[in-house]
Amino acid sequence: MILTLMICAGLMGAAGVALLAASAHAAPGATLDTAGQVLLFHAAAVLALLGLAGQGWFSARALTPFAAAGLVIGASLFAGDIAARAFLGHRLFPMAAPAGGVIMILSWLMVAVAGVVAALR
């Protein structure tokens, strides 16, 4: 699962840069910059979580992989919905962006819980 999350983070980073470039050149004003930023920020966060888990700060088998996976899924839904609206003229599916946002919020809360658990050990 760790390698899968690392690959996903790399793809998110690449997609984030591509969306930022598209925002600047191909579709200004289409909110692609927001989608690109969400992907880039959360790609870095996923890599940081994996690094912290690898250093023993969090349990690699506990909440950390689920939080990282949630960040990947949530950011992908959120950014994917924005990109679909800009490039295809329609949403991925109804409530895709809000669902992605909720998943990201819950994932960040899992990171906080993992930190509390680590502190109590």
C-alpha positions as CSV (number, residue, x, y, z in Angstrom):
1,M,0.0,0.0,0.0
2,I,2.9,2.4,0.7
3,L,4.3,2.1,-2.8
4,T,0.8,2.6,-4.3
5,L,0.3,5.7,-2.2
6,M,3.8,7.0,-3.3
7,I,2.9,6.4,-6.9
8,C,-0.5,8.2,-6.4
9,A,1.3,11.2,-4.8
10,G,3.6,11.4,-7.8
11,L,0.7,11.4,-10.2
12,M,-1.1,13.9,-8.1
13,G,1.9,16.2,-8.2
14,A,2.3,15.9,-11.9
15,A,-1.5,16.5,-12.5
16,G,-1.3,19.5,-10.1
17,V,1.5,21.1,-12.2
18,A,-0.4,20.3,-15.4
19,L,-3.6,21.9,-14.1
20,L,-1.7,25.0,-12.9
21,A,-0.2,25.3,-16.4
22,A,-3.6,24.9,-18.0
23,S,-5.0,27.5,-15.7
24,A,-2.4,30.0,-16.7
25,H,-2.4,29.3,-20.5
26,A,-5.3,27.2,-21.8
27,A,-8.3,28.0,-19.6
28,P,-7.8,31.1,-17.5
29,G,-10.6,31.7,-15.0
30,A,-11.8,28.1,-15.0
31,T,-10.7,27.5,-11.4
32,L,-8.1,25.0,-12.5
33,D,-5.6,26.8,-10.3
34,T,-7.6,25.7,-7.3
35,A,-7.6,22.1,-8.5
36,G,-3.9,22.2,-9.2
37,Q,-3.1,23.6,-5.7
38,V,-5.3,21.0,-4.0
39,L,-3.5,18.2,-5.8
40,L,0.0,19.6,-5.1
41,F,-0.6,20.3,-1.5
42,H,-2.1,17.0,-0.8
43,A,0.6,15.1,-2.8
44,A,3.2,16.6,-0.5
45,A,1.1,15.8,2.6
46,V,0.8,12.1,1.5
47,L,4.6,11.9,1.0
48,A,5.1,13.5,4.4
49,L,2.7,11.1,6.1
50,L,4.5,8.1,4.5
51,G,7.9,9.6,5.6
52,L,6.7,10.1,9.1
53,A,5.3,6.5,9.2
54,G,8.6,5.2,7.9
55,Q,10.5,7.0,10.6
56,G,8.2,5.5,13.3
57,W,6.3,8.7,14.2
58,F,3.0,7.0,13.3
59,S,2.1,3.4,13.0
60,A,2.4,2.4,9.3
61,R,-0.4,-0.2,10.0
62,A,-2.8,2.1,11.9
63,L,-4.5,5.2,10.7
64,T,-1.7,6.7,8.6
65,P,-2.2,4.6,5.4
66,F,-6.0,5.2,5.6
67,A,-5.5,8.9,6.1
68,A,-3.0,9.1,3.2
69,A,-5.4,7.1,1.0
70,G,-8.2,9.4,2.0
71,L,-6.2,12.4,1.0
72,V,-5.5,10.8,-2.4
73,I,-9.1,9.9,-3.0
74,G,-10.5,13.2,-1.7
75,A,-8.1,15.5,-3.5
76,S,-8.6,13.4,-6.7
77,L,-12.4,13.7,-6.5
78,F,-12.3,17.4,-5.7
79,A,-9.8,18.4,-8.4
80,G,-11.2,15.9,-10.9
81,D,-14.7,17.5,-10.6
82,I,-13.3,21.0,-11.1
83,A,-11.2,19.8,-14.1
84,A,-14.2,17.9,-15.6
85,R,-16.3,21.1,-15.4
86,A,-13.6,23.1,-17.1
87,F,-12.7,20.7,-19.8
88,L,-15.8,18.6,-20.4
89,G,-18.5,21.0,-19.4
90,H,-20.0,18.7,-16.7
91,R,-19.3,17.3,-13.3
92,L,-17.7,13.9,-12.6
93,F,-20.9,13.0,-10.8
94,P,-23.3,15.0,-8.5
95,M,-21.6,16.1,-5.3
96,A,-18.1,14.9,-6.4
97,A,-16.3,18.0,-5.2
98,P,-18.1,18.2,-1.9
99,A,-17.6,14.5,-1.3
100,G,-13.9,14.9,-2.0
101,G,-13.7,17.8,0.4
102,V,-15.4,15.9,3.2
103,I,-13.1,12.9,2.6
104,M,-10.1,15.3,2.9
105,I,-11.4,16.8,6.1
106,L,-12.0,13.4,7.6
107,S,-8.5,12.3,6.5
108,W,-6.9,15.3,8.2
109,L,-8.8,14.4,11.3
110,M,-7.4,10.9,11.1
111,V,-3.9,12.5,10.9
112,A,-4.7,14.4,14.1
113,V,-5.9,11.2,15.8
114,A,-2.8,9.3,14.7
115,G,-0.7,12.1,16.3
116,V,-2.7,11.9,19.6
117,V,-2.3,8.1,19.6
118,A,1.5,8.5,19.0
119,A,1.8,11.1,21.7
120,L,0.0,8.8,24.2
121,R,2.3,5.9,23.5
